[in-house]
């Protein structure tokens, strides 16, 4: 079991203050919040991501202190206009900020911490923050296989293969019939078994004299003179 994540680290991360998506609007009121949130989630189920983002931003404009809607917004933003998850660096950055805001509002939201860690691991960005977030999610719910899987993925992205294998094995033990967890375990195990490439030493070339003295002039080896 990985060491417990110290709450002081979580506090420091939160106090850093995320850069939040700009969603202030004058055309929505707090009474509209539930309608927009529900509609945004419906569009997420239908995989209409751009429409989902639009409705979720309206929900946040109406009521910006609900970690659930911020986490939903992060999930929707993480899919680009082509339907590719983590396909847009710009949207990935906005999604990460939405997750950070959710965790700031509710430090006990394992989902927000987990989804932030997963995004950062899969995009191989801010891997120290990814490790912090993944450990925080596991601390919130250490019996959830998905959170252990995320922590394993973070270690894999960091090149810490033994930790990835160990954590994925723990995840499998919590849900032995999950084919995805088994596939992840085999992926990490295969990577761990691969020999570490040995750096090829630079080829040594025999030293040659660039010039030779002939008749008082410097002459290159190919015979062409340089005066």
N, C-alpha and C positions, 0 to 999 in steps of 0.2 A: 504494500500500500504506500503510495507516495506521501510525503510529509504534508501535514495539514497546512493549508494556505493561510498565512497570517492576515488577520483582518486589517492590520495597519497598512499592509501593501495595497489591499483593495481600496482603502481610504485614500491613499496617495494617488492611486490611479484615477479615482473619481474626482479628486480635487484638481487634477490637471485640466479638467474641463474640456469636453468635446466641442468640436466645431459643428454646430447643429445645422441641419437643412433649414433653409429659409421657407417657412410655411405660413407666416402671418397673413391673414386675409380679413377683409372687412365685410365679406358677403356671407359669413357663417356665424352662428351663435352657438352657445353651449348646448342648447336644445337639439341642435343638429348632430351632435357628436355620435350618438348610438346609431343613427341612420347611416351616416357616412362610414363608420367603422364596419358595420354589418355588410354594407355594399362592397367595401374594399376587400373584406375576407371572401365574399362570394366570387369576386373577380379573381382572387388568388386561386381559389379552387378550380375555376375555369381556365386558369393559366393565362389570363388577360392582364399581364403584369403592368403595362403602362396605365391602364384604367384603374387597376388596384392602387398604384402609387397616387394617382390623382385623388381618389376618394379617401385614402388614408391620410394624405396631407390635409385634406379638408377636415377630417376628424380631429387631427392634431391642432389645427387652427381653432377649432371649436373648444377643445379641451386638451391641453398639452401635458398633463401630468399623469397619464396612464401608461405604464411601462409596456402593457400588452400591445397597444396600438403602435408604439415606437418599434417594438420587436417585429411586428407584422410589417411595418414600413421597411425595416431592414431586409426582411426576407424578400419583399417585392422588388426593392431596389437592386438586390443582388443578381437579378436576371435582366440581361440587356434587351434591347429592342428586337434582337434576332431570336430571343428565347434561350440564349446561352447563359447558364449560370456562371457568374464571376467573369463574364466576357468583356466587361467595360471597366477600365481602371477608375474612371470618373464616378460611375455608379457604385463601384465597390467601396470607394472612399466614403460616399454618402451613406451607404449601408452600414459601414463600420461605425460611423458617427451616430446613426440611429440606434444601433445596439449599445453603444456607450451611454447614450442618453437613457435608454431603458434601464441599464444597470445602475446608473446614477439615481434614477427615481426609485428603483427597488433592488438594492444590493443582494437580496435573497432570490432574485430571479435566475435560476439555473439556466433557463432557456436563453436569456439574453447573453449571459456569459458564454454559454456553449456555442451559440451561433456566431458570436464575435470571434471566438477562438477558431472555429471551423473555417470561416471566411479568410482569416489571416493565414491559417495553415495552408489552405488550398491555393492561395495566391502568393504564398511564400513572402509575405510582407510582415514587418514588425513581429518577428517570431518570439521575441522576449515577452511582448505584450500578449501574444497568443498563448504562451505557456502560463502566464499569470491568469488569464481569463479561463483557460481550461481547468486549471487547478481549482479556481474559485467555483466553477460549475460542479466539479466532483465533490467539493466540500459541502455544497448545498444539498446534493443528493448522490452519495457515493454508491448507492445500490442501483443506479440507472446505467444500464449497459451502454447506451448511446453517448453518455458523457465520458465514460472511460474510453470509448472508441475515439472520441474527439481528442482526448488527451494523448492517446496513442498516436494519432495522426500528426499532432503537433510535434511530438518527439521524432517521428519519422521525418518530417519536414526539416527538423534541426539536425538530422543525421545521427540521432541517438537511438540506434536500432534495437539495442538490448532492452531499453525502456519501452519502446514501441511494442515489441513482442510480448513482454511481460504484462503490459497493461491490456493489450488486446486479448491475451489469454484469460485475464480476469473478466473482461467483458463477455467472452464466450461462456465462461462458467455461470454467468448470470442469466444467459439466454442461449442454451446449448443448441436450440433448433433454428437459430437465426443464420441463414445461409450467407447473408452479407458479412456478418461478423467473422464467420469462418473464412470467407474469401479475403477479408482484411488481414486476418492472422497469417494466412498462407503467403500473402503479398509481403508482409513484413519479414516473415521467416525466410522467404527466398532471398530477399535483399540482404538479410543478415548473413546468409550462407555464402553469398558471392564474395570471392576474394577481393580484397582491397587492391586496386590497381597500383602497381609499383611505378613510381615516376621514372621515365626513361632518361638516363643521364645524357647530358649534352655530348654530341660526338666530338671527339678530340681530333683536330687536324694538325698535321705536322707544321711546325713553324717554318715559314719561308721568308726569305729576304725580299722585301718589296723592290729594292733597287740595288744596283751594283755599280760600282765605279768603273767607268770606261773612258779613257782619254780625258779624264778630268770632269766629265759630265755625268749627271745622274741618269741612268738608263733603266727603264722598267724591264721586267723579266721577259716581256714579249718583244723587246727590242725597240719599242717606241720611246724616244727620248723625251725627257722633261727638263727644260732648262730653267 
